């Protein structure tokens, strides 16, 4: 309870700004939110819909997939280039 009071004071002074997964209760309890869910609203409601004012900071999984594809694409190109160079050398 003391931790919540201290965080409330910090919030009023502007030293603490709660965000999606970093809210007063999570920080005071010291445990993380369940990933991708909104507490006390719904177990199926995602962060994007539970916090519409924060929607611009919510990252979709598509960014991860694009990064993964790009990394694999670069590795495949490097492997193919290496094999072509080996064939040219022999």
N, C-alpha and C positions, 0 to 999 in steps of 0.2 A: 504494500500500500504506500509505503514511503517512496518507493521508486516511481510509482505513478504520479505522486504529488510533485516529486522533483522534476519529472519530465513535463508535467503540466506547467510548472514555473518556467522551464526552459522554452517551452512552446510559446508562452506569453511574451517572453523576452526576445523571441525570434531566433533562439539558438538551436531549436529542434524543429524540423519540418517533417511531419509524418508523410510517408509515401506509401505506395502499394503494399509492399510486404514489410515495411519498417514503420509500424504504428506504435502508439504508446504501450499497448498491452503486450505486444511481441517483445519490445525492448525491455519492459519491466520484468516480464517472466523469463526472458533470456532464451526463449525458444523461437524457432522459425515458424512462419505460417505454413500451412499445407500448400504446396506449390499449385498455383493456378486456380485457387478457390477463394471465395469471399466468406469470411467468418460471419456468423449470425444472420446471414441472409438466405443462402442456399448452398447445399453441397454440390450442386451442379452448375451454379452460376459462375462464370469465369470472371477474371479480373477486369477484362475489357468492358463488360456490362455492369459490373458492380461498382466500378470507379470510372464513369464516363469522362470526368474531368481530367483523368490521367491517361486517356486512350492513346494519346500521341506518343507516350513513353512506353507503351506496351509493345513488345516485340513478338511477332508471330514466329512460328517454327519454320516458316518459309525461308527466313534469313539463314538459319542454320543449314537447311537443305541446300540452299544456293551456295553457301560457303563450302560445304562438304563436296558438292558436285564440282566446284571450281578446283578444289584441292586435288580431287581424284583425276580430273581432266589434266591438270598440270603434270601429275605423276605419270599418267599414261603417255602424254606427249614426250616427256623426258625419256621414258623407257623406249618408246618407238624410235626417237632420235638416236639413242644410244645403239640400238640394234642396227639401224641403218648405217651408222658410222662404222660399226664393227664389220658389216658386210662390205662396205666400200673399202675398208682397210685390208680385207683378206682377198 
